């Protein structure tokens, strides 16, 4: 009788007798699933997965074990993959190991003690990777919370330096952890490299904002460079998605084909976008699910670079429109806003000789639009 809490193992082999023997040998310790081909194995993973450990024979019709385990890696990079092979097929198995498609290969027939030991090693590897991934997720959540509140705290001058130093320390520890994980699992490729790359992007943003916080209050020269506004907006929306700010809403991004060059400090424009898109996200959470849409549009208009953020939230009552750019005025519940975001946004935009406008009606959503001087690629 199978233990429903036991680890789940998938065996794929075109020999029914082998699968029956494996199931009889291991079912007292694991939940064993079997498939007679790579195609059937893929179906099982899509329907019943993920499986912590997947074991496959090399020689099978239609789809061999190497190709099957490549597909498993694509479907679930976290699965630990083992390949069974005869002596004559050892070079192919070694190639699969070197390509990062499998954790280990075993000779066939494989003695039961060796099979049991390999599965335990694979499960231990899975537990380590899962634990480290969860640790990464917790650290990212901590960083995200600090990052999204950085602007709010930075306006409180005396606290900004301390927050910046603390954020720098956390980012350094997180960076060391990521380097360690990449070194530790580079050979078996159990961590999804795409996810690690995204985390590195977030980490770079956190470090940049931490430096900005530390420097607040000092006489600094903000460096301005030429940026494509389309790229700044896309990157910031991806950051907000990673941090969960836009998790429960639909963000529609519209970009022109041509370059939209602006000469700005990247951190400042990210701060503007985080405020405006974050406010729009908060607004649509107050309406029915089908109206939880935020439209972000970048375009060239009247010779200026323009970015528009439109939501279908409850809108801003007419009597409050004149106050929204006043410091400390907020329409959010107590504890959720300082009333400093929009005044800072307007100050930033105007510092680049741009302008910020808003259109809204109660019950009909709001549209914020900022314009910046458009630069030419040739200067």
Residue, then its C-alpha position, 0 to 999 in steps of 0.5 A: x500500500x502506497x504512502x500518500x505522503x511519500x516522495x513521487x517517482x516516475x519511471x519510464x521504460x518500454x519493458x513492462x516487466x522491468x516497470x512491474x519489478x521496480x514498482x514492487x520493489x519501491x512502492x513501500x517507500x515511494x509513490x511510484x508512477x510508470x510509463x511505457x514510452x517518453x510520450x506517455x511519460x510527458x503526458x503523465x508529467x503534464x497531468x500528474x506532475x511535477x515529480x521530484x525524481x524522473x528515471x528513464x531508460x535510454x533506448x526507447x522507440x519514438x523518443x529516446x531517454x535523452x530527448x525525453x529527459x530534455x523535455x522533462x527539464x523544459x516542463x519542470x527544471x526542478x525535477x532530478x533526472x536519472x538515465x538508465x543505460x547499457x555499457x555500449x551506450x555510456x558515451x551518449x549518457x555522458x554527453x547528456x550529463x555534460x549538457x546538464x540534462x541529467x543528474x546521474x546515469x546508471x548501468x542496466x541492469x542496475x542492482x536494487x541497492x544501487x538503484x535505491x541509493x541513487x534515488x535517495x541521492x536524487x531526492x536529497x538533491x531535490x530537497x536541497x534545491x527546493x530549500x534554497x529556492x524557497x530561501x531565495x524567494x523569501x529573500x526576494x520578498x524581503x528585498x521587494x518590500x524594502x524596494x517598494x517602500x524605499x521612496x516613501x522612506x527616502x523622503x524622511x531624510x534622517x532615516x534614508x541613510x540608515x535604510x540605504x545601508x541596511x538595504x545594501x547589506x541585505x543585497x550583498x548577502x543575497x548576491x553572495x547566496x546567488x553566487x553560491x547557488x550558481x556554483x553549487x548547481x552549475x553542473x546539474x543545472x537544477x536551478x532555472x537560469x532564466x529565473x536566476x537572471x531575473x533575480x539578478x536584474x531585481x538585485x541590480x535595481x535594489x543596489x542602485x536604489x540603495x546607493x541613491x538612498x545613502x546619498x540622499x541629503x548630500x550635495x550630489x550630481x545626478x548622472x543623466x544618460x540617453x535611454x529608450x523610454x520604451x525600455x525603461x517602462x518595460x523593465x520597470x513593469x517587469x520589476x513590478x511584476x516580479x515583486x508582486x505589485x501587479x500580480x492580480x491585475x492585467x497590465x497592457x503595454x503599448x509601445x511604438x516601433x521607433x526609439x523614444x530617447x530621453x536624457x534622464x537619470x534612470x533611477x528617477x524615471x523608475x521612481x516615477x513609473x513605480x509610483x504611477x503604475x503602483x497607484x493605478x494597481x491599487x486603484x483597480x483593486x477596488x473595483x470588480x475583477x473584469x475592470x482590473x486593467x491598467x493600460x501603459x502607453x509610450x508614444x511620441x506626441x507633439x515632438x515630446x516623449x510621452x508615457x500614459x498610465x490609464x486605469x479603470x478604478x473608481x477615479x478621483x472625485x473633482x473636489x480632490x483633484x486639486x489636492x492630489x499633488x499637495x504633500x501628505x494628501x492621500x486618498x488611501x486608507x491610513x497606513x497605506x500611503x504617505x501622500x508624498x508619491x505624486x508630489x515627488x513624481x511631479x518634482x522629478x518630471x519638472x526637473x527635466x523640463x517636462x510636465x505631468x498631467x491627470x484626467x479623471x472622473x469619479x467612477x470612470x478611472x484616471x489617466x496620468x500622463x507625463x511628457x519629457x523632452x525628446x532627444x535625437x540619437x545623433x545628439 
